[in-house]
C-alpha cells in the first residue's frame, strides 16, 4: 500500500474543524469607487498588501498543515455556437482528499469517481481539470498542464504591480454569524491589453488583504491552444476558525471550437467543486508529499465510493448553487475591457453553418452546392454563403453581419438572393434527412418558395429567456419541381405559392432548453408574432402567430422518461398569403398521416412520449401519441387555401381531431430514432419516420 493510500485510510481520528463562516456577499452600505480611476494610490497599496499577505498568511495564523475533503462534478458539453443552448456529452463525479503543508506543499487523492456518457466521446481531461485549486492559482498560472495557459503572472504575485492595472470598484460588507467583514472589490487588467494577462476582479479582506474571492478570465493572447475560445475561473474562499480564508467553492468553464472552419459548434468543460471537513495541524509528515501532486486510488476503490449527491446535481437549476455564474464573470470582464481583447479575431476562413447550407438536394433546387466564408470580428462575426442549384439552374447568395454590443444584446443584419424559404414555422426534419429522403423516396418534407430580401434583428437576453424584434422585406416567387432528378424517382409536386412583396414586423420571445436538459429535464418554449403588408409603407394585411413548448422529465419512475409537447398557430387578415397558412400531417406535426395532408389558418397539436433505456447506450424504446387539429375560418383564409391547392394534392381543414400513435427505437445514445406511426382517424395510414436527435438539426 502506498503512503498516500495509507494516510488517506488513516485520517479519521482528528476532529473536523467547525463549519466555516461563509460570505453571502450581501452589500450592506456599498461605497462605490470611481469607475475611471485606474492605479490609484489606494488600489495599489491594497494590492501591495495582498501580495505580501499571500507569502506569509499561514505563518501569521500558526498553520502548519491541513486536510480537507472535496466533492465535485465535471461536465463535457457541446453548444451550437457561443451563447446558445448546451447539451451534455459526458458527466463525471469526483471525491478528493486534500492535503497541504507549509509553505506550499500540496497533494490530492482521487478517492471516488463515477461517470456516464450521454453521447459518444473519448475525451481525456487534463489532470489539473480534476483538481482543486489550493493556492488561489499560485504566483504563475498554469492551466491544462501548461498547454492552455502557461506561467502567466498572478495579479497578486510579486511583480504584478508593474504588469497589471488595478481599480477599486466597490466596498462591501460580508455579514457572518458572529462578525461583519469589510471587503474591497478590486478590478484588474493587464497594462498591455494586446498581451497575455488576467481580466476580472479580486475581493480582498480589508483588514488582512486575504483573497476572499476571485472571478477572472484571460485576454486572448494568454491562450497557447489556438482552439481555446475562453477560460473562466471562479474561486470562493470561506473563513475557517475565524482566521483562515481557505477554498470553499470553485468553478471553471472553458470552451474550444474548430480552428480552421467556422462551424456552429463548441466543446465545453465545466467543473464545480465544494470543499469542507477541514482538519488543521494534524502532523502530516513531509515525506507524504513526495511524488505526484495528484494520485488516484485503485479503480475498484474509486468505484465503490458512496456519493451523497447525484451525478447531474451541478447542472440542475433546482439543486445547483454556484453564484456568480460563469456568464456573469464574462459580462464583468467586458465591462473592464472591450470584447475585442477577450475574443480571438480570426481571418477569413471556410464557413459551414450546417452541412445542408453548402450541400443538399431538394425537390425545387435539385442538387445544390456552394462554399461559405466567415470571419470573426471584434464583438461579432460575418458570414457569406453562395452557391448554385443545378436542377433549378439558379445562383443563390446571402450575407450576414452579427454584432454583440454587450453580453445581453445582439444585432443581426443580412440580405439574401433567391433563397429557398419554407412555409412551416418549424422544420419537420433535419436538412440531411431531407436530402436523403428526397434522393430515396422523392420527399424532402418542405413546402418551398423562392425569397430575396433582407432583415434586421435586435435581440436581448432576459435571464434565461431571449426576446427579439425583426423588420424585413422579401420578394417572393413560386417554386417549381426542378427537372432532372439525380435518380429515377417520383417526386411530390411543389405547390405554386403566392408571389409578390412582403414587408413584415416580427416579435419573438423564447425560452431555450436549460443546460443538459436531456439529463435534468425542464421546459422550453417559443412564441412568435408577425404582422405584414404587401408594401413597406402599407397597412398590415395579416397577422401570423405561432407558439410551441416542451416539458421533459428524464426519469419519472422505473427508468421511464416523459416528454410532453404542444404547438399552436393562427393567422388572420383580409389578404393572407398561402405561404403563411398552417399545414399539418405527418412528421413534425401529427405522425401517421400523409405529409401536410391538412391546411388551414388555425392549428393546434399536443404530443406525449414515454421512453426507457433497454440496452444502454445502444437501444432505447419509446411509445408516443400525437393529437392535432386544423381549422379554417374567414374569407381571407379560404382564398389562401384555394391558392395553396393550385398544385399538388388538395389539402383542407381537418374534420375533428387527428390522432396518431406509434412506437420507436432509439439507437446509439438515441442519436438515430426509427419510428412507426399509425393515424387512427380521417385517412390515417402507416408512416415510417427516421430522424436524428433534434439538437443536431442545426448542424445537418
C-alpha positions as CSV (number, residue, x, y, z in Angstrom):
1,X,0.0,0.0,0.0
2,X,1.4,3.4,-1.0
3,X,2.0,6.1,1.6
4,X,-0.8,8.2,0.0
5,X,-3.3,5.4,0.3
6,X,-2.3,4.5,3.8
7,X,-2.6,8.1,5.0
8,X,-5.9,8.5,3.3
9,X,-7.2,5.5,5.1
10,X,-5.9,6.6,8.5
11,X,-7.1,10.2,8.5
12,X,-10.2,9.6,10.7
13,X,-9.1,10.3,14.2
14,X,-8.8,14.1,14.1
15,X,-12.0,16.1,14.6
16,X,-13.1,18.1,11.7
17,X,-13.0,21.9,12.1
18,X,-16.2,23.8,12.7
19,X,-18.2,24.8,9.7
20,X,-16.7,27.8,8.1
21,X,-18.1,31.3,8.2
22,X,-19.3,31.7,4.6
23,X,-19.7,35.0,2.9
24,X,-23.1,35.7,1.5
25,X,-21.7,38.8,-0.3
26,X,-24.5,40.9,0.9
27,X,-23.9,44.6,0.1
28,X,-24.9,46.5,3.3
29,X,-23.9,50.0,2.6
30,X,-22.0,50.0,-0.7
31,X,-19.3,52.5,-1.3
32,X,-18.6,52.6,-5.0
33,X,-15.3,53.8,-6.0
34,X,-14.6,55.8,-9.1
35,X,-15.2,53.8,-12.3
36,X,-12.3,55.5,-14.1
37,X,-9.6,55.8,-11.5
38,X,-7.2,53.0,-12.5
39,X,-4.0,52.6,-10.5
40,X,-5.0,55.0,-7.7
41,X,-2.7,55.0,-4.7
42,X,-5.3,53.3,-2.6
43,X,-5.8,50.5,-5.1
44,X,-2.1,49.9,-5.5
45,X,-1.5,50.0,-1.7
46,X,-4.2,47.4,-1.2
47,X,-2.8,45.1,-3.8
48,X,0.7,45.5,-2.4
49,X,-0.7,44.3,1.0
50,X,-2.3,41.3,-0.8
51,X,0.9,40.4,-2.4
52,X,2.7,40.5,0.9
53,X,-0.1,38.5,2.7
54,X,0.0,35.7,0.1
55,X,3.6,34.9,1.0
56,X,3.1,34.6,4.8
57,X,-0.6,34.1,5.6
58,X,-0.1,30.6,7.1
59,X,2.8,31.5,9.4
60,X,0.9,34.5,10.7
61,X,-2.0,32.3,11.7
62,X,0.1,29.4,13.1
63,X,-1.0,27.0,10.4
64,X,1.4,24.1,9.6
65,X,-0.8,21.8,7.7
66,X,-4.4,20.9,6.9
67,X,-6.6,18.2,5.4
68,X,-10.0,18.6,3.7
69,X,-12.5,16.8,1.6
70,X,-13.7,18.0,-1.9
71,X,-16.7,16.8,-3.9
72,X,-17.2,17.9,-7.5
73,X,-18.6,17.4,-10.9
74,X,-17.0,17.8,-14.3
75,X,-19.2,18.0,-17.4
76,X,-18.3,17.9,-21.0
77,X,-20.9,19.6,-23.1
78,X,-21.4,20.9,-26.7
79,X,-23.2,24.0,-28.0
80,X,-24.3,25.4,-31.3
81,X,-22.2,28.5,-31.1
82,X,-21.2,30.7,-28.2
83,X,-24.1,31.7,-26.0
84,X,-26.5,29.0,-27.5
85,X,-28.2,26.1,-25.8
86,X,-25.9,23.4,-24.3
87,X,-26.2,19.7,-24.4
88,X,-24.4,17.1,-22.3
89,X,-21.9,14.6,-23.7
90,X,-20.3,13.2,-20.5
91,X,-20.6,13.6,-16.8
92,X,-18.0,12.8,-14.1
93,X,-18.4,13.0,-10.3
94,X,-15.3,13.1,-8.1
95,X,-14.4,12.8,-4.5
96,X,-10.9,14.1,-3.4
97,X,-9.0,14.2,-0.2
98,X,-6.8,17.4,0.0
99,X,-3.5,17.8,1.9
100,X,-1.5,20.9,2.5
101,X,1.8,21.6,4.3
102,X,3.6,24.9,4.9
103,X,4.9,26.7,3.0
104,X,3.5,25.4,-0.3
105,X,3.4,21.6,-0.4
106,X,0.1,20.0,-1.7
107,X,-1.3,16.6,-2.6
108,X,-4.7,15.5,-3.7
109,X,-6.1,11.9,-3.7
110,X,-8.9,10.9,-6.0
111,X,-10.8,8.6,-3.7
112,X,-14.1,8.3,-5.6
113,X,-15.1,8.7,-9.2
114,X,-18.0,7.7,-11.4
115,X,-19.0,8.8,-14.9
116,X,-21.6,8.3,-17.6
117,X,-21.6,9.1,-21.3
118,X,-24.7,10.7,-22.8
119,X,-23.1,10.8,-26.3
120,X,-20.1,9.0,-27.8
121,X,-16.8,10.6,-26.8
122,X,-13.2,9.7,-26.0
123,X,-12.3,12.9,-24.1
124,X,-9.5,12.8,-21.6
125,X,-9.2,15.7,-19.2
126,X,-6.0,17.4,-18.3
127,X,-5.0,16.4,-14.8
128,X,-5.5,19.9,-13.4
129,X,-9.1,19.9,-14.5
130,X,-9.7,17.2,-12.0
131,X,-8.0,19.1,-9.1
132,X,-9.0,21.7,-6.6
133,X,-7.1,25.0,-6.7
134,X,-5.5,25.1,-3.3
135,X,-3.4,28.3,-3.6
136,X,-5.6,30.8,-5.5
137,X,-3.7,29.7,-8.7
138,X,-0.2,30.3,-7.5
139,X,2.2,33.1,-8.5
140,X,2.5,31.7,-12.0
141,X,-0.8,30.5,-13.5
142,X,-0.7,27.2,-15.4
143,X,-3.8,25.7,-16.9
144,X,-4.3,22.5,-18.9
145,X,-0.8,21.3,-17.6
146,X,0.6,24.4,-19.4
147,X,-1.0,23.7,-22.8
148,X,-3.8,26.2,-22.3
149,X,-2.2,28.9,-20.2
150,X,1.4,28.8,-19.1
151,X,3.4,30.8,-16.5
152,X,1.1,33.8,-16.5
153,X,1.7,36.2,-13.7
154,X,-0.9,36.2,-10.9
155,X,-2.4,39.6,-10.2
156,X,-1.4,39.3,-6.5
157,X,2.1,37.9,-7.1
158,X,5.4,39.7,-6.7
159,X,5.9,41.9,-9.7
160,X,2.2,42.2,-10.5
161,X,2.1,45.9,-9.8
162,X,4.4,46.5,-12.8
163,X,2.3,44.2,-15.1
164,X,-1.4,44.9,-14.2
165,X,-3.7,47.9,-13.8
166,X,-6.0,47.9,-10.7
167,X,-9.2,49.8,-9.8
168,X,-11.2,49.9,-6.6
169,X,-14.6,49.1,-7.9
170,X,-16.7,48.7,-4.7
171,X,-16.7,48.2,-1.0
172,X,-18.9,45.6,0.5
173,X,-19.8,44.2,4.0
174,X,-20.0,40.4,4.4
175,X,-22.5,39.6,7.2
176,X,-21.2,36.5,9.0
177,X,-22.8,34.8,12.1
178,X,-20.5,36.4,14.6
179,X,-19.0,39.3,12.8
180,X,-19.0,41.6,9.8
181,X,-16.1,41.6,7.4
182,X,-15.4,44.5,5.1
183,X,-14.0,43.7,1.7
184,X,-12.9,45.6,-1.3
185,X,-13.6,44.6,-4.9
186,X,-10.6,45.3,-7.0
187,X,-10.8,45.0,-10.8
188,X,-7.7,44.0,-12.7
189,X,-6.5,44.1,-16.3
190,X,-3.0,43.9,-17.9
191,X,-1.1,47.1,-18.8
192,X,-0.8,45.8,-22.3
193,X,-4.3,44.7,-23.4
194,X,-2.9,43.1,-26.5
195,X,-0.7,40.9,-24.4
196,X,-1.3,38.0,-22.0
197,X,-3.0,38.7,-18.7
198,X,-5.8,38.2,-16.3
199,X,-9.0,40.2,-16.6
200,X,-11.6,40.2,-13.7
201,X,-11.9,41.0,-10.1
202,X,-10.5,40.1,-6.6
203,X,-12.4,40.5,-3.4
204,X,-9.9,41.4,-0.7
205,X,-10.4,41.4,3.1
206,X,-10.0,45.0,4.2
207,X,-8.3,44.1,7.4
208,X,-5.9,41.3,6.3
209,X,-5.8,41.7,2.5
210,X,-6.5,38.0,2.1
211,X,-8.2,36.9,-1.1
212,X,-11.9,36.2,-0.4
213,X,-12.9,35.6,-4.0
214,X,-11.5,35.6,-7.5
215,X,-13.6,35.9,-10.7
216,X,-11.3,36.0,-13.7
217,X,-10.9,35.2,-17.3
218,X,-8.0,35.9,-19.7
219,X,-7.0,38.0,-22.7
220,X,-6.9,36.1,-26.0
221,X,-3.1,36.5,-26.1
222,X,-2.9,34.3,-22.9
223,X,-4.1,31.2,-24.6
224,X,-1.5,28.8,-26.0
225,X,-4.1,26.5,-27.5
226,X,-5.4,28.0,-30.8
227,X,-8.7,26.2,-30.3
228,X,-9.4,27.8,-26.9
229,X,-12.2,30.3,-27.1
230,X,-12.2,31.3,-23.4
231,X,-11.3,30.1,-19.9
232,X,-13.4,31.4,-16.9
233,X,-12.5,30.8,-13.3
234,X,-14.4,31.4,-10.0
235,X,-12.6,30.7,-6.7
236,X,-14.5,31.3,-3.4
237,X,-12.9,31.1,0.0
238,X,-14.6,30.5,3.4
239,X,-13.4,31.8,6.7
240,X,-12.3,28.8,8.8
241,X,-11.8,29.1,12.6
242,X,-12.1,32.9,12.2
243,X,-8.5,33.0,10.8
244,X,-8.0,31.2,7.5
245,X,-9.5,32.1,4.2
246,X,-9.4,28.7,2.5
247,X,-11.1,27.1,-0.5
248,X,-14.8,26.6,-0.1
249,X,-16.3,26.5,-3.6
250,X,-14.7,26.7,-7.1
251,X,-15.8,26.5,-10.7
252,X,-14.1,26.6,-14.1
253,X,-15.5,26.8,-17.6
254,X,-13.6,26.6,-20.8
255,X,-14.7,26.4,-24.4
256,X,-13.0,25.1,-27.5
257,X,-14.0,25.4,-31.1
258,X,-12.9,24.2,-34.5
259,X,-9.8,26.1,-35.6
260,X,-9.8,26.1,-39.4
261,X,-13.5,26.1,-40.2
262,X,-16.3,28.5,-38.9
263,X,-18.7,25.9,-37.7
264,X,-21.5,26.5,-35.2
265,X,-20.2,24.1,-32.5
266,X,-18.0,24.2,-29.5
267,X,-16.9,21.8,-26.8
268,X,-17.3,23.0,-23.2
269,X,-15.7,21.7,-20.0
270,X,-17.5,22.9,-16.9
271,X,-16.3,21.9,-13.4
272,X,-17.7,22.6,-9.9
273,X,-16.1,21.7,-6.6
274,X,-17.1,22.3,-3.0
275,X,-14.6,21.9,-0.2
276,X,-15.1,21.2,3.5
277,X,-14.4,19.0,6.5
278,X,-11.1,20.8,7.3
279,X,-8.7,19.4,9.9
280,X,-5.8,21.6,11.0
281,X,-2.3,20.9,12.2
282,X,-2.7,17.1,12.2
283,X,1.0,16.4,11.8
284,X,1.2,15.2,8.2
285,X,4.8,14.1,7.5
286,X,6.6,16.0,4.8
287,X,7.6,12.7,3.2
288,X,3.9,12.2,2.3
289,X,4.2,14.9,-0.3
290,X,6.9,13.2,-2.3
291,X,5.7,12.1,-5.8
292,X,2.9,13.3,-8.0
293,X,0.7,16.2,-6.8
294,X,-2.4,14.2,-7.6
295,X,-2.8,10.4,-7.1
296,X,-5.8,8.2,-7.9
297,X,-6.7,5.3,-5.6
298,X,-7.3,1.9,-7.3
299,X,-10.2,1.8,-9.7
300,X,-12.2,-0.6,-7.5
301,X,-11.8,1.7,-4.5
302,X,-12.9,4.8,-6.6
303,X,-15.9,3.0,-8.0
304,X,-17.0,1.8,-4.5
305,X,-17.1,5.3,-3.1
306,X,-20.6,6.3,-1.9
307,X,-21.5,9.7,-3.2
308,X,-24.1,11.7,-1.3
309,X,-25.3,13.8,-4.3
310,X,-26.4,12.9,-7.8
311,X,-24.2,12.7,-10.9
312,X,-26.1,15.7,-12.5
313,X,-26.7,17.8,-9.4
314,X,-24.4,20.7,-10.5
315,X,-26.4,21.0,-13.8
316,X,-29.8,21.0,-12.2
317,X,-31.0,24.6,-11.6
318,X,-33.2,23.4,-8.7
319,X,-30.2,21.8,-7.0
320,X,-27.0,23.6,-8.1
321,X,-25.8,26.7,-6.2
322,X,-22.9,28.4,-8.0
323,X,-23.1,32.2,-7.7
324,X,-21.9,34.1,-9.5
325,X,-22.5,32.3,-12.8
326,X,-19.7,31.8,-15.4
327,X,-21.7,34.1,-17.7
328,X,-21.6,36.9,-15.2
329,X,-17.8,36.6,-15.0
330,X,-17.7,37.1,-18.7
331,X,-20.0,40.0,-18.6
332,X,-17.9,41.6,-15.8
333,X,-14.8,41.2,-17.9
334,X,-16.4,43.0,-20.9
335,X,-17.1,46.0,-18.6
336,X,-13.4,46.1,-17.7
337,X,-12.0,45.7,-21.3
338,X,-13.7,45.6,-24.6
339,X,-14.8,42.3,-26.1
340,X,-12.1,42.5,-28.8
341,X,-9.4,41.7,-26.2
342,X,-11.3,38.6,-25.0
343,X,-12.4,37.1,-28.3
344,X,-9.9,35.8,-30.7
345,X,-10.0,37.6,-34.1
346,X,-9.9,35.1,-37.0
347,X,-9.0,35.8,-40.6
348,X,-11.2,34.8,-43.5
349,X,-11.9,31.1,-43.4
350,X,-14.2,28.4,-44.7
351,X,-17.6,28.6,-43.1
352,X,-20.0,25.7,-42.8
353,X,-23.1,26.9,-40.8
354,X,-24.5,23.4,-41.4
355,X,-24.0,20.6,-43.9
356,X,-27.1,21.5,-45.8
357,X,-26.0,25.1,-46.2
358,X,-23.2,24.0,-48.5
359,X,-24.5,20.8,-50.0
360,X,-28.1,19.5,-50.3
361,X,-30.7,18.0,-52.6
362,X,-34.3,19.4,-52.7
363,X,-37.3,19.0,-55.0
364,X,-37.3,22.6,-56.0
365,X,-33.5,23.0,-56.3
366,X,-32.2,19.6,-57.4
367,X,-28.5,19.4,-56.3
368,X,-27.2,22.5,-54.6
369,X,-23.5,23.1,-53.8
370,X,-21.8,26.2,-52.6
371,X,-19.0,27.4,-50.3
372,X,-19.2,29.7,-47.3
373,X,-16.7,32.2,-46.0
374,X,-16.7,33.7,-42.5
375,X,-14.7,35.9,-40.3
376,X,-14.7,36.7,-36.6
377,X,-14.5,40.4,-35.8
378,X,-14.5,42.3,-32.6
379,X,-17.7,41.5,-30.8
380,X,-19.2,39.7,-33.7
381,X,-18.8,37.8,-37.0
382,X,-19.5,38.0,-40.7
383,X,-20.8,35.2,-42.9
384,X,-21.1,34.9,-46.7
385,X,-22.7,32.0,-48.5
386,X,-23.1,31.4,-52.2
387,X,-23.9,28.5,-54.5
388,X,-25.7,27.1,-57.4
389,X,-28.9,25.0,-57.6
390,X,-28.1,22.8,-60.6
391,X,-31.7,21.5,-61.1
392,X,-33.3,24.9,-60.9
393,X,-30.4,26.5,-62.7
394,X,-30.2,29.3,-60.3
395,X,-27.5,31.0,-58.4
396,X,-28.1,31.9,-54.7
397,X,-26.3,34.1,-52.2
398,X,-26.6,35.6,-48.7
399,X,-24.6,37.6,-46.3
400,X,-24.9,38.3,-42.6
401,X,-23.2,40.5,-40.0
402,X,-23.7,39.7,-36.3
403,X,-22.6,42.1,-33.6
404,X,-22.9,41.9,-29.8
405,X,-22.6,45.4,-28.4
406,X,-22.9,43.9,-24.9
407,X,-23.4,40.4,-23.4
408,X,-27.2,41.0,-23.3
409,X,-27.7,42.4,-26.8
410,X,-27.2,41.1,-30.2
411,X,-27.8,42.7,-33.6
412,X,-28.0,40.8,-36.9
413,X,-28.2,42.4,-40.3
414,X,-28.4,40.4,-43.5
415,X,-29.6,40.1,-47.1
416,X,-30.3,37.1,-49.4
417,X,-31.0,36.4,-53.0
418,X,-33.1,33.6,-54.4
419,X,-33.0,31.6,-51.2
420,X,-35.4,28.7,-50.7
421,X,-37.8,29.6,-47.9
422,X,-40.1,27.2,-46.1
423,X,-43.8,27.6,-45.1
424,X,-43.7,25.7,-41.8
425,X,-42.9,27.7,-38.7
426,X,-40.6,24.9,-37.5
427,X,-38.8,22.3,-39.7
428,X,-40.2,18.8,-39.9
429,X,-36.8,17.2,-40.3
430,X,-33.1,18.0,-40.3
431,X,-31.5,19.1,-43.6
432,X,-29.5,15.9,-44.0
433,X,-32.6,13.7,-43.5
434,X,-34.5,15.9,-46.1
435,X,-31.7,15.3,-48.6
436,X,-31.6,11.5,-48.1
437,X,-35.4,11.2,-48.2
438,X,-35.6,13.3,-51.4
439,X,-33.0,11.1,-53.0
440,X,-34.5,7.8,-51.8
441,X,-38.2,8.5,-51.7
442,X,-38.8,11.8,-53.6
443,X,-39.9,13.6,-50.4
444,X,-37.9,16.4,-48.7
445,X,-40.6,17.4,-46.1
446,X,-40.6,21.0,-47.2
447,X,-43.1,23.4,-48.8
448,X,-40.6,25.7,-50.7
449,X,-40.7,29.1,-52.4
450,X,-38.1,31.5,-53.6
451,X,-37.3,34.6,-51.5
452,X,-35.0,37.5,-51.9
453,X,-34.7,40.3,-49.4
454,X,-33.2,41.5,-46.1
455,X,-33.7,41.5,-42.4
456,X,-32.6,43.5,-39.3
457,X,-33.0,41.8,-35.9
458,X,-32.3,43.2,-32.5
459,X,-32.2,40.6,-29.7
460,X,-31.9,40.9,-25.9
461,X,-31.5,38.3,-23.2
462,X,-33.9,38.4,-20.3
463,X,-32.4,36.0,-17.8
464,X,-32.9,32.5,-19.3
465,X,-35.2,33.9,-22.0
466,X,-34.5,35.8,-25.1
467,X,-36.6,38.4,-26.9
468,X,-36.1,39.8,-30.4
469,X,-37.7,42.3,-32.8
470,X,-37.2,42.0,-36.6
471,X,-38.1,44.1,-39.6
472,X,-37.7,42.6,-43.0
473,X,-38.7,42.9,-46.6
474,X,-38.9,40.0,-49.1
475,X,-39.8,39.4,-52.7
476,X,-41.5,36.1,-53.2
477,X,-41.5,33.9,-56.2
478,X,-43.3,30.5,-56.6
479,X,-41.0,27.4,-56.8
480,X,-41.4,24.5,-59.2
481,X,-40.3,21.0,-59.4
482,X,-36.7,21.0,-60.6
483,X,-36.1,19.0,-63.7
484,X,-33.6,16.2,-64.0
485,X,-33.5,14.5,-60.6
486,X,-30.4,12.5,-59.7
487,X,-32.4,9.2,-59.7
488,X,-35.5,7.9,-61.3
489,X,-37.9,8.9,-58.6
490,X,-41.4,10.3,-58.5
491,X,-41.2,13.5,-56.5
492,X,-44.1,15.1,-54.7
493,X,-45.4,18.1,-56.6
494,X,-44.2,21.6,-55.5
495,X,-47.1,23.9,-54.5
496,X,-47.4,27.1,-56.5
497,X,-47.5,29.6,-53.7
498,X,-48.0,33.3,-53.9
499,X,-45.7,35.8,-55.5
500,X,-45.1,39.5,-54.6
501,X,-43.6,41.6,-51.9
502,X,-43.9,41.2,-48.2
503,X,-42.8,43.7,-45.5
504,X,-43.0,42.3,-42.0
505,X,-42.5,43.2,-38.4
506,X,-41.9,40.3,-36.1
507,X,-41.6,39.9,-32.3
508,X,-40.3,36.7,-30.8
509,X,-39.8,35.5,-27.2
510,X,-38.2,32.2,-26.5
511,X,-37.0,30.1,-23.5
512,X,-34.3,27.7,-24.8
513,X,-33.8,24.4,-23.0
514,X,-31.8,24.5,-19.8
515,X,-28.3,23.3,-19.9
516,X,-28.1,19.5,-20.4
517,X,-31.9,19.3,-20.5
518,X,-31.7,15.6,-21.5
519,X,-30.4,14.7,-18.0
520,X,-32.0,17.3,-15.7
521,X,-35.3,17.9,-17.5
522,X,-37.1,21.2,-17.8
523,X,-39.3,23.3,-20.0
524,X,-38.6,25.2,-23.2
525,X,-41.0,27.4,-25.4
526,X,-41.1,29.8,-28.3
527,X,-43.7,32.4,-29.2
528,X,-43.6,34.4,-32.4
529,X,-46.0,37.1,-33.8
530,X,-45.6,38.6,-37.3
531,X,-47.6,41.4,-38.8
532,X,-47.0,42.1,-42.5
533,X,-48.1,44.1,-45.5
534,X,-47.6,43.8,-49.3
535,X,-45.7,47.1,-49.3
536,X,-43.2,48.7,-46.9
537,X,-45.5,51.7,-46.2
538,X,-48.8,49.8,-46.4
539,X,-51.2,48.8,-43.8
540,X,-50.9,45.4,-42.1
541,X,-52.8,42.8,-44.2
542,X,-52.4,39.8,-41.9
543,X,-51.1,38.8,-38.5
544,X,-49.4,35.4,-38.0
545,X,-48.8,33.9,-34.5
546,X,-47.2,30.6,-33.6
547,X,-46.2,29.1,-30.3
548,X,-44.7,25.8,-29.2
549,X,-43.5,24.3,-25.9
550,X,-42.0,21.2,-24.4
551,X,-41.6,19.8,-21.0
552,X,-39.2,16.9,-20.2
553,X,-38.8,14.6,-17.2
554,X,-35.8,12.4,-17.9
555,X,-36.9,9.7,-15.3
556,X,-40.2,9.8,-13.6
557,X,-40.3,6.2,-12.3
558,X,-38.7,2.8,-13.1
559,X,-36.4,4.4,-15.6
560,X,-39.2,5.9,-17.7
561,X,-38.8,9.4,-19.1
562,X,-41.8,11.6,-20.1
563,X,-41.9,14.2,-22.7
564,X,-45.0,16.5,-23.2
565,X,-45.1,18.9,-26.2
566,X,-47.6,21.2,-27.7
567,X,-47.9,23.7,-30.5
568,X,-50.5,26.2,-31.8
569,X,-50.8,28.8,-34.5
570,X,-53.2,31.2,-36.1
571,X,-53.2,33.6,-39.0
572,X,-55.9,36.1,-39.7
573,X,-56.5,39.1,-42.0
574,X,-58.1,40.1,-45.3
575,X,-55.2,39.1,-47.5
576,X,-53.5,36.0,-46.1
577,X,-50.6,34.7,-48.4
578,X,-50.5,31.0,-49.0
579,X,-47.0,31.0,-47.5
580,X,-48.4,31.8,-44.1
581,X,-51.0,29.0,-43.8
582,X,-50.6,26.3,-41.2
583,X,-50.1,22.8,-42.7
584,X,-50.3,19.6,-40.7
585,X,-50.0,15.9,-41.1
586,X,-47.0,13.5,-40.9
587,X,-43.7,14.1,-39.2
588,X,-43.3,17.3,-37.4
589,X,-47.0,17.6,-36.5
590,X,-49.2,14.5,-36.2
591,X,-47.5,11.4,-37.2
592,X,-49.5,8.7,-39.1
593,X,-50.8,10.9,-41.9
594,X,-49.7,11.9,-45.4
595,X,-47.3,14.8,-45.2
596,X,-49.2,18.1,-44.9
597,X,-52.5,16.4,-45.8
598,X,-54.3,19.2,-43.9
599,X,-54.0,23.0,-44.1
600,X,-55.8,26.0,-42.6
601,X,-55.4,29.2,-40.7
602,X,-55.9,27.7,-37.2
603,X,-53.8,24.9,-35.8
604,X,-53.2,23.1,-32.5
605,X,-51.3,19.9,-31.5
606,X,-50.1,18.0,-28.5
607,X,-47.8,15.1,-28.0
608,X,-46.9,12.6,-25.2
609,X,-43.9,10.3,-25.3
610,X,-42.8,7.7,-22.8
611,X,-39.2,6.4,-23.2
612,X,-37.0,3.9,-21.5
613,X,-33.4,2.6,-21.9
614,X,-33.4,-1.1,-22.9
615,X,-29.7,-1.8,-23.5
616,X,-27.8,1.5,-22.8
617,X,-26.3,3.1,-24.7
618,X,-27.3,1.2,-27.8
619,X,-31.0,0.7,-27.6
620,X,-33.9,2.6,-26.1
621,X,-37.7,2.2,-26.6
622,X,-40.3,4.9,-27.0
623,X,-44.1,4.9,-27.2
624,X,-45.9,8.1,-28.3
625,X,-49.3,9.6,-29.1
626,X,-50.0,12.8,-31.1
627,X,-53.2,14.8,-31.3
628,X,-53.9,17.6,-33.7
629,X,-56.5,19.9,-35.2
630,X,-56.5,22.2,-38.2
631,X,-59.3,24.7,-38.7
632,X,-60.3,27.2,-41.4
633,X,-62.2,30.4,-40.7
634,X,-62.6,33.6,-42.7
635,X,-62.8,34.5,-46.4
636,X,-59.1,35.6,-46.5
637,X,-58.1,32.1,-45.3
638,X,-60.4,30.3,-47.7
639,X,-58.9,32.2,-50.6
640,X,-55.4,31.4,-49.4
641,X,-56.3,27.7,-49.3
642,X,-57.6,27.8,-52.9
643,X,-54.2,29.2,-54.0
644,X,-52.4,26.6,-51.9
645,X,-54.2,23.9,-53.8
646,X,-53.3,25.2,-57.3
647,X,-50.7,22.4,-57.5
648,X,-50.1,19.2,-55.6
649,X,-52.5,17.0,-53.7
650,X,-55.6,19.0,-52.4
651,X,-55.5,19.8,-48.7
652,X,-58.2,21.0,-46.4
653,X,-59.0,21.6,-42.8
654,X,-59.4,18.6,-40.5
655,X,-62.9,17.2,-39.7
656,X,-62.3,16.9,-36.0
657,X,-59.3,15.7,-34.0
658,X,-56.3,14.0,-35.7
659,X,-54.9,11.1,-33.7
660,X,-51.6,9.3,-34.3
661,X,-50.0,6.6,-32.1
662,X,-46.8,4.6,-32.5
663,X,-43.5,3.3,-31.2
664,X,-39.9,4.0,-31.9
665,X,-36.5,2.5,-31.3
666,X,-33.6,4.8,-30.4
667,X,-30.1,3.6,-31.5
668,X,-26.6,4.5,-30.2
669,X,-27.3,7.1,-27.4
670,X,-30.6,7.8,-29.1
671,X,-28.9,9.7,-31.9
672,X,-30.9,7.9,-34.5
673,X,-34.6,7.2,-34.0
674,X,-36.7,4.8,-36.1
675,X,-40.4,5.2,-35.5
676,X,-43.6,3.6,-36.9
677,X,-46.8,5.6,-36.5
678,X,-50.4,4.9,-37.4
679,X,-53.1,7.6,-37.9
680,X,-56.4,6.5,-36.3
681,X,-58.9,8.9,-38.0
682,X,-59.5,10.8,-41.2
683,X,-57.4,8.9,-43.6
684,X,-54.7,7.8,-41.2
685,X,-52.0,5.5,-42.6
686,X,-48.9,3.7,-41.5
687,X,-45.9,6.0,-41.5
688,X,-42.2,5.2,-41.1
689,X,-40.2,8.1,-39.6
690,X,-36.4,8.0,-39.5
691,X,-34.9,11.0,-37.7
692,X,-31.9,12.2,-35.7
693,X,-31.8,14.0,-32.4
694,X,-33.4,17.4,-32.8
695,X,-30.4,19.2,-31.1
696,X,-28.2,18.0,-34.1
697,X,-30.5,19.6,-36.7
698,X,-28.7,22.9,-36.9
699,X,-25.5,21.1,-37.9
700,X,-27.2,19.0,-40.6
